[in-house]
Amino acid sequence: MPSRHRTLPLPDPHPRRQLLRLLGAAAAGAPLAALAGFNFFTSEYTIGRDELQAQIAKRFPVRQRYAELFSVSLRDPQLTLDPATNRASITANMTIGSPLLQPSSVEGIVSVSSALKYDVAALALRLHEPRAERIELQGLDGRDAERLQKIGGLVAQELLRDYPLRTFKPEELTVGRKTYQIGDITVQRDDIKVALL
C-alpha cells in the first residue's frame, strides 16, 4: 500500500550559493579592508567620521601668508558633519602673526563649513567652496579685531579650498570586474555616504 506521507522538498540552496559566490568574487577582486565601507546591496560606500577625522589630523597644521605682512596657521582640526545642510565643517585653532601686531601674534578659533564634491581624476572627496562661519580672537575688539577676523577668514577659506577629505584607492571602487563611479554624496551625523554607479 502506498505511503500517505509526502516528502517535502528541501529549500533550494541555489540563491544562497549564488550570494556566496558573489561575495567570494568581490572579496577576491579587492582586499577585505578595501571593502569595509562597501555595501553590496545598496551600492553605497560609507566613510565614518572617525576615519575622516584621522585623515584630516594628519594634514595639519597648515599655514599661509597674507599680503606678505600676516601669517595665518591652523592646527588641531575638529570635523563636524551636518545632515541638515549636507555640509561638513572644520573648526581649528588659529594663530595670526605679524610684525605689525603687539604682541606679535594673536590666538583664536575659526570654523569653516563647506559643501562636498568628488574629483574624478584624483579619486578624492573634496571640500567645495568653503566659507568661514565663525572667527573668535583672544584679547582684541573693535576695528583691529574686525580686520584680523577678515584676514583670518579669507586665509582659512583659501587653505581649505578643494581640501581632500578622503582619497579613494582604485581597488576600493573595484569589485570583481566592475569599477564604480561616485554619484550622490550624503552627509549624515556620523558618516558620509557616497552612491556607487
LINDA-V92384 format. One record per helix or strand of 2 or more residues. SS is the DSSP state (2 for helix, 1 for strand). FROM is the first residue (numbers start at 0). LEN is the number of residues. If there is no record, write none. Layout:
SS|FROM|LEN ; SS|FROM|LEN
//
This chain:
2|13|16 ; 2|31|4 ; 1|37|2 ; 1|43|5 ; 2|48|10 ; 1|61|5 ; 1|69|13 ; 1|86|11 ; 1|104|15 ; 1|123|14 ; 2|141|19 ; 1|163|4 ; 2|169|4 ; 1|173|2 ; 1|177|2 ; 1|181|6 ; 1|190|6
//
